[in-house]
């Protein structure tokens, strides 16, 4: 798919998994979309799975944005605490579009926790509380950042109880399945 075709899908408001080989223009396309959104008075929530990736896109970590911090699991009390945190709640409620860069580095459990927080804070059972979600990355480049003892948590539906090697990737999360993103695979090479 070309960058222009993917941009039209993004502009239509679809949940998207934007992927492609290094140099295919994923970051460039996200920047084009963000510029278009801002021209139309929409301020997207721009996040990434790590601090370094967040600084490269002018955003913040998804952990900070969602209020989950370094937690590896969320209790009902944690969800209430985040909901009562005015700064985090305002960020989540005011967002219309959530962009998560370097999605391959986000574990299935963390992805599910962000979905749970968005649903609670936005008071909606829709996937990610009804936000348009744009996932950017390449699962062939960087694996999830997880602790060695990080096990799937079945209590809140995070992770994948099958125990297979792919259980840690975000796409193994029930939240990914519920989101059902349109895959936009960029095939043109732009970096030389």
N, C-alpha and C positions, 0 to 999 in steps of 0.2 A: 504494500500500500504506500502511496506517496504521502508526504507531509501534508499537502493540501487536503487530501481525502480524509486523513486523520483529524485535521483541524476542523473540518466541517462536522465530523461526528462529535467532537468535543463541544463545538458551538451548539449542537442540537440538544445538549444536556445529558448525554448518555454517560453511564459509568463505564470507564475505559481502563484497560490494561494496555499501556503504551510500551511496546517492546521493540527490540531489534538489536542487531550487532553493534559493537562499539563503532562510533562514527556515523551512525545512521541518522542522527539528528534529533534524538529524543529530547535532550535538554533544550536545543534550539526551538523545537516545536512547543515545548511547555512554556518557554519564554514568550513565544508568539501568542499563545493562548492567554497567558497572564496579561500581556499588554492589551489584547482585545477585551478581556474582562474589565480591566481598569478603565478603558475607554468608554465602557458601558456602565460605569459606576458600580461594578461588582468587585469587591476585594476578596480574593480567594485566600484560604488558609494554606500556606505553602510550608510543607514539612518534609522531613527526610528521616531515615532510620538511624542515622548517626550525626553527631555534631559537625564533623568535617563536611559531610554531604550537605547538611543544612546551611552551612556558611557559604558553600558554593552556589546555592540557589537563592540566597537572601531570605531564608526562612528559619524555622526552629525545628528542634527534634519533635517527632510525633509523640514521644514520651512526655515532653514538656507541654506541648500544645494540649494534649488530652488530659493532663494532670495525673497520669499514672506513674510518672517518675521511673524509678528503677524496680518497681514491683514486678514480681513474676507471677502473681496471682492477685485477684481482687475479691474481697469479701463484700457483703452487702453494706457493711460499715464504710469500707473504702469508697464504694460508689456514692454513698450519702455524703461523705466528706468532700469528694470531688464536686458533687452537685451543689454543695454549700459554699464552695470556693468561688467567690464572685469573679475573680479574674479568669479562671479556667472556664467557668460556666458561661461567662459573657463571650469568650472566644468561640466556644462551641455553638452557642445559640445564634450568634451573629454570622456565623459562617454559612455560605451557600454552597461552596465548592471546597472539597478537601483534596489537596494534591499531596501524595506521598511518594517521594523520590527514593531511589535505591530500595525498592520493595523487596528485592531478593534477600536483603540483609535483615528483614523483619521476620521474626518467628511466627508460626501459626498462632501460638498462644497470645503473643502481644497484639497481633492483628485482631484477634477475637476480643481482647480486652478493650481496645479502642472502639470497636463496634458497640460493645456493651455500654461504655461510657457515653457515647453519642446518643444511643437509644434512651438512656436514663435522663441525661441532661436535657435533651431535646423533647423528652416526653412523647416519643414516637416509637412504635415497634417496627417501623420500616428499617431496612438495612441502613446502618450508620445514621439513624434518626432522620432519614430522608435527604441527606446530603448527596450531591453529585460527588462521586469519588473518582479521582484520576490516579491510577497506580502506574509508576514509571520505573522501569528497570529491566534487567536481563538475568533470568535465573541461571544462565550459563556462566555468569561472571563471578558474583560474590555470594557465598552462602550466608545463612542467618547468623547473627551474633547471639549466641546462647551460652548460658552457664553449663558446665559439665553435668550438673545434677538437675538440669531443667527437664522435668517430666511433664507430659500432657496432663491437664487438669479437667477431669470429666465433670466436675460439679457444675461449672458454668458453661460447659460446651466448648472449652478452649482446647486446641490441640487435636490430635488424632490418636485415638486409642488403639489403632492397629499395631503400633510399635515399629512400623517400617521406617527405612532410612529417610524417606521424604516427609515424615510427619512434622518436621520442624519448619518446612517452608510455608510461607503465608498462604499459598494456594491450597494447602491441605486443611485449612481452617474451615469450619462450617460457615464462618462469616464471609469467606470468599465465594462459596457456593451460593449463599443467599444474595450476595451483591450481584453475581452473574455479570461481570464486566464484559463489554465488547472488546475483543482483542484487536488491537491495531498494531500490526507488525510492519515496521518501517524497513524496507529492503534496499533503498537507494543509499549508496555510500557518499557521504559529504566530506569526511575527513580524509586528508591525504598524508 
